[in-house]
């Protein structure tokens, strides 16, 4: 075991975050480039784009739950989560390389329908991400004790991962999405293959508190867990609606009448990339340096609920007022507070409600509160936005569901909120 792991130093939390960062980077590329490349290069309409995006949630439903359950009960090559992180990272790198070559792959396979090939590539990419995402998050719970150290693990995960997510959007905005895709394939491969061999995983999974209490594992608090699932699910309806269909809002609201489709396609890509870069800049700065210290003082649930409410307010402002890239970037900075919390704090809350020996399984089930909303957005919300005369409905849907999430989070009991201070 490395000394930094024994001491739980900041450098260890950074190392521990790299596998999740690899998958987050792959996801950032997908978010930044997939809708753009499908609409501009392969000429799919917005409804078809929604169908392609539906492949991801389907992969997540099966991939994360099954992989999580299996990884709880195997030991291969000196690790429980390691084999899945490495395999998923290699596959994700290959599928990233496939994204700009969908037409080449279609010709090689003799398939005339690009939608079919695009769906297969998107499904394979999401399957690869989901194979690895569960283990990259579960391993943090495996090697950190409950309480502040656990929260620190997940907030550092988002800080490191979010930094590289911003880098992805900056590359897309300045050098183009094709440079982003090819450079991302290399980074994903390195961050998913090397770090897992430097992290020592425990051979036996057991809740630390339970181990100190005659070895009896804590049972899962299903009542609180279902509240967490529901609250988290509503927030992801709002987030995914924005991610997938922001291009429709931008092309309607930010271009003068008479602008050619080619010009809109060319100029909307950088606007999306910058907007997501702003969102993720706030998203990576806040978790470890603001949200984690604030959570220690006022409680994780309260901090998270307020962050979701602030994100909802930012989306309402976009829907009602924004007509320029500058206004969009400003509101996305405010929304970034909610995004910073959504991708960090809920993992710490959820991980302390379950039997740690089955962390992979419960992390996979927790992922259903992400992928089922994504599937809902892809299959149903896309049609609503496609048929709406005013594409501001994109952000109104996001605002309403995030406001509902904020209210639901206030019904969750925070296990870490009422801990007494340590004796002097």
N, C-alpha and C positions, 0 to 999 in steps of 0.2 A: 504493500500500500504506500502511495506517495505521502510524503510529510504534509503536503497541503491538504490532503484528504483527512488525515488524522486531526489536523487543527481546524478543519472547516474554515479555511481562510478564503478571502475574496477570490484569489486566483483559482481555488478549487471550484467555487461556484461558477466562475467563468468557464472553466474546463467542462464542468457538468452541463453547462448550457449549450455547448457546441453541437451535439447531435440534434437537439431540438431546433437549434438555429439553422442547421442544414435543411430540415424539413420546412421550417418557416420560410427560408429563402426560396425553396422550390415553390411553396405556396404563393409567395409574393410575386414570383415570375408568372405564375398561372393567373393570378388576379390582374396583374398589370398588362399581360400580353395576350391572354387567351381570347377574350372577347374582341380585342383589337385585331388580332391576326385573322380571326374567323370572319369578321365583317369586312375587313379591307383587302385581304389577300385572297380569301376563299369565297367571298361574296355571299355569306349566309345572312339571312335576315335575323332580326332580334329574337323572334320566337324560336328559330332553329338554334341560336346561340344558347337560349335557355335550356333547350333539350340536351345539348352537349354538356352543359354544366350539371344537369341532373345525374350524369354518370358518377360524379364525385361522391355525392351523398350515398348512392347505392354501394359504392366501394367501401365507404366508411361504416355503413351499417353492419356489413359482414366482416370487413377487415379488422377493425379495431377491437370488436368484441371477441372474435375468434382468436386473434393474435394475443390479445391481453390474457385470455383464459389459458392459452397454451403456454405463454411465457411465465405464468405463475408456477407452472408445474414441470418445467424442464431445466436442465443444466447442461450447456454445451459450450465447449471451448473456453471454460472458465467464466461463464456468464449466463445469466438468465435472460436479460434483455438484449445483450450484445449481439447474438446472431441475427435477430430481427432488425436491429438498427443498421447493421452492415448490409444485409441483403436488401432492405428497403432503400438504402442510400444509393446502391449501385443501380437498381432498377429505376429510381427516380432520375438519376443522371442520364440514363439512356433515353427515357421518355421525354426529357427536356430537349434532347437533341432531335427527337422525332417531331416536335411541334412545328418548326418551320419547314419540315419536309413531308407534310401530310400528303401533298399532291404526288411527290416522288414515290412514297410508300404505296399510294393508291394505284399508280401506274404499274409498279413492280408486282403488286398482288392481282392486277387485272380487275380492280374494283372501280366502277365508274362513278359511284355516289360518294362524294367527299364527306358528306354528313356521317356516313357509316364509319369511315376511317378516322375522322375527327373524334367521334364518340369513343372508338376503341382506344385511341391514343390518350384522350382525356381520362378514360376509365383506368387505363394502365398507370398513368401518372398518379391519379388519386389513390389507386390501390397501393402503389409504392409508398406514397406519403403516409397513408394510413397504417401500412405495415410497420412503419418506423415511429410515427407520432406517438402511439400508445406507449411503446417501450421507452422512448426518450423522456416522456413525462413520468412514467411509473418509476424509472430508475432514480429520479429525484426524491420521491417519497421513500424508496428503498434505502437510501444512504443518508437521509437527514432525520433527526429527531423531530417529534411534533412540537408545535408552538412557533416561536419566533424564527427558529432555524428553518423550519419547513416553509414558512411564509417567505423567508429570505431566499430560499432555493428557487421558488417559483417566480418571485419578483426579479431576481437576477436572471432567470431564464428569459423573461420578457425583455429586460434591458439589453442583454447581449443579442438576443434574436431580433428584437426591434431595431437595433442599430443596423444590423445587416439587411433588415427589411427596407429601411430607409435607403441604404446603399443601392439596393435593387432598383428602387424607384428613381433615384438620382441617375443611375446608369441608363435606365430606360428613357429618361427625359433628355439627357445630354448626348448620349452615344447611340441611342436607339434600342428598340426591343430585341433586335437580332443579336447585338453585342451582349445584351443582358442575358439572353437565353444561353448562348454558348459559354460565356464566362461563368454563369450560374451553374452549369453542369459540372464544371471543374470544382467549384467551391463546395457544392453539395456532396460530391464524391469524397473530398478530403475531410470535411467536417463530420461525415457519418462513418467513415472507415477507420480513422486514426484514434480519436479520443476514447471510444469505448474500451480500447485495450489499455488505457492508462487509468481507468476507474475500476476500483476493486468492488465488486458486488458481494453482498452478504450471501453465504451459501444457504442460510435458512431465513425465511421471512417471518418476522414476528413483531407485533406492536411493542414498541419500547416500553410504554407504560404498563402494558399487560405482562411483559416479561418480568418486570419488577414486582408484579403482583401475583406471585405463585404460578406464572406462566399461563394464566388463563386469558385467551384472546378476547378483546372487546367485541361484542356483537355489533352488527350494522344497525345504525339508527335510520330505519327506512322512512319513518315519518318526516324527519328533517331532510333526508336525501331526496324524496320526491318533490319537496318544496324547492330544493336547489335545482333539480332537473327542470322544473317548470319555469322558474325564474330565468335560468340561463337560456332556455329554449326561446323565450320571447325576445331576449336581447339579440339572439342570432338571426331571428327573422328580420329584424331591423338592419343588422350589419350586412347580411348577405344580399338583401334587396338593394342596398346602396352599392355594394361591390359589383354586382352583376349588371345593373341597369343604369348606373350613373352616366354611361355613354349616351343613352337616349336623352337624359336631362340636359347634358352639355350641348349636344348637337341642336337641340331645339332652342335653348335659352341664350346661347353665347355666340351665335352666328347670325349675321344679317340675312334677310330674305334675298334669295337669288344666289347665295354662295353655293358653289358646286359641291356635289357629293364627294368628289375627290379631295377638294380643299378641306372639307369638314373631317374626312377620314384622316388626312395628314396632320391636321392641327389639333384634333381632339386627343390623340395619343399622348403628347407631351402634357396637356392639361390634366389628364387623368393621372399621369405619373407624378406630376408635381403635387396634386391634391393628396395622393396617397403617401407621398414623401412627407408632407406636412403632418398628416394624421399619424404616421408612424414615428416621426421625430418626437412628438409629444408622447407617443406610446412607448418609446424606449427610455426616455429621460425620466419619466415619473415613477415607474414601479419601484425600483430599488432605492431611489433617492428621496421620494416624497410619499408614495402610497404605503410602503412598508413601515416607515417611522410613524406615519399618521395612523395606520391601523393599530399599532401598539398602544396608542393613546386613546382612541375613540372606538376601536373595534373594526374588524374587517368588513362585516356585513354592512354596517352603517356607511363606511367609506365607499364601498362598492355601489350601494343603492344610490347615493348622491352622485356618483360618477355617471351612472346610467341615466339619471334624470338630466344631468348637464348635457349629455350627448343628445338626448331627445330634444332639448331646447335648441341646440345648434342645428339640428335637422329641420326643425320648424322654421328657423330663420332662413335656411337655404331655400326651403319650399316657397316661402312668402316674399323674400326680398332679393335673393341673389340672381343677378343677370350677368355677372362678369367673373372672369377667373380670379381676380383679386378678392372679391367677396367670398367666393367659394373657398379659397385658401384660408382666409381668416376664420370662417366657420368650421372648417375641418380641423384647425388648430384647437378650437374649443372641444370639438367632438373627440379629439385625441385623448382627452382626460378619461372619457368612458372607455375608449378602446384600450388604453393602458391597463385599466382595471379588469376588463372582460377577459383578457388573455393572460391574466396572472392570478389575481386574488381568488377566483372561484376554485381553482385547482387546490389551493391550500385549504379552503373551507371544506371542500368535498373529501379530501384525503383523510381528514380527521373524523369523518363520520362512518368509516368502513373498517372492516378487518383488514389490516395491512397485508396479511398473508395472501389476500385475494385482490391486491391493488390493481393488477393488470386487468382483471375482469371488470372491476368497478370503474376503472378509468375508461375501459371500452364502452361500458353502459353510459357513463357520463358523456362520452362522445356522441351518443344518440341525441342528446339535447342540443347538439350542434348540427349533425347531419340531417336529422329529420326536418328541422326548420329549413335547411338548405334545399332539401328535396321539395318541400312545400313551395318555396320561393321559385324554384326552377320550373315546376310543373303548373303552378296556378298564378303566381304573381306576375309572371312574364306576360301572360295573356291580358291581364288587367292593364299593365303598362302599355303593351302593344296597342290596345284599343282606346286608351285614354287620349283625349285631345290635348290635355295639358300634362306634360311629363313631370310636373312638380309632384304628382301623386307618388312618384318614387320615394321622395323624402318624407312625405306625409305618412306613408305606410311605415317607414322606418321610425319616425318620431313616435307614432302611437304605440308600436310594439315595444320600443325601448322605455317609454313611460310606464307601460304595464309591467315590464320587467322590474323597474325601480320599485314599484309598489309591492310586487311579489317578494322581492328580496327582503323587505322589511318584516316579512313573516318568518324569516329563517332565524333560528337561534345560533349565535356565534359561540362555539365552544371555547374560543380563545379570548373572548371579550372580558370575561369576569375573573381572569386569573389574578390572584393576589401577587403583589410584588415579592421578590425573593427577600429572605431575611438578611439583614446586614451581618 
